[in-house]
Amino acid sequence: MRKGSVKEALAKIKYDPREKEEDYYIIIEHRGAYGDIKRIPVEVIELGHGYFFVGDAQIPYHRILEIVRKDGRVIWRKRGAKRPV
């Protein structure tokens, strides 16, 4: 499941022509949201160096808990992170 950094995994999804970014979403730690987590479709994020962007919001990569395919398969999980509900 986990190979390389979260940024590498996201770059593969976004830029590899064999992948469809609309088939993936990320789960991030988001204080104040229900359960302190939030799901964001990969297709709406822009990759940066230490951060990714959703519209005008700048979010650090270390907030990403998982990258998940819409069929439920976890592609990447943060080391030590428990499965979000």
FENFEN-V56783 format. One record per pair of residues at least 4 apart in sequence whose C-alpha atoms are under 7 Angstrom apart, sorted by the first residue. I is the first residue (numbers start at 0). J is the second residue. D is the distance in whole Angstrom. If there is no record, write none. Layout:
i->(I	I)
j->(J	J)
d->(D	D)
This chain:
i->(0	0	0	1	1	1	3	4	5	5	6	7	8	9	10	11	12	12	12	13	20	20	21	21	21	22	22	23	23	23	23	23	24	24	24	24	24	24	24	25	25	25	25	25	25	25	25	26	26	26	26	26	26	26	26	27	27	27	27	27	27	28	28	28	28	28	28	29	29	29	30	31	32	32	43	44	44	44	45	45	45	46	46	46	47	49	49	50	50	50	50	51	51	51	51	52	52	52	53	64	64	64	65	65	65	65	66	66	66	66	67	67	67	67	68	68	68	76)
j->(73	74	75	74	75	76	7	8	9	75	10	11	12	13	14	15	18	19	20	20	41	42	40	41	42	68	69	40	41	67	68	69	38	39	40	41	66	67	68	38	39	40	41	63	65	66	67	36	37	38	39	63	64	65	66	36	37	38	62	63	64	35	36	37	62	63	64	35	36	37	35	35	36	37	53	51	52	53	51	52	53	50	51	52	51	59	60	57	58	59	60	57	58	59	60	56	57	58	57	76	77	80	73	75	76	77	73	74	75	76	71	72	73	74	72	73	74	80)
d->(7	5	6	7	5	6	6	6	6	7	6	6	6	6	6	5	6	7	6	6	6	5	7	7	5	6	5	6	6	6	4	6	6	5	4	5	6	6	6	6	5	6	6	7	6	4	6	7	6	5	6	6	6	5	6	5	5	7	5	4	5	6	5	7	5	6	7	5	5	6	5	6	6	7	6	7	5	5	6	5	7	7	5	6	5	6	6	6	5	4	5	6	5	6	7	6	5	6	7	6	5	6	7	5	4	6	6	5	5	7	6	6	4	5	5	6	7	7)
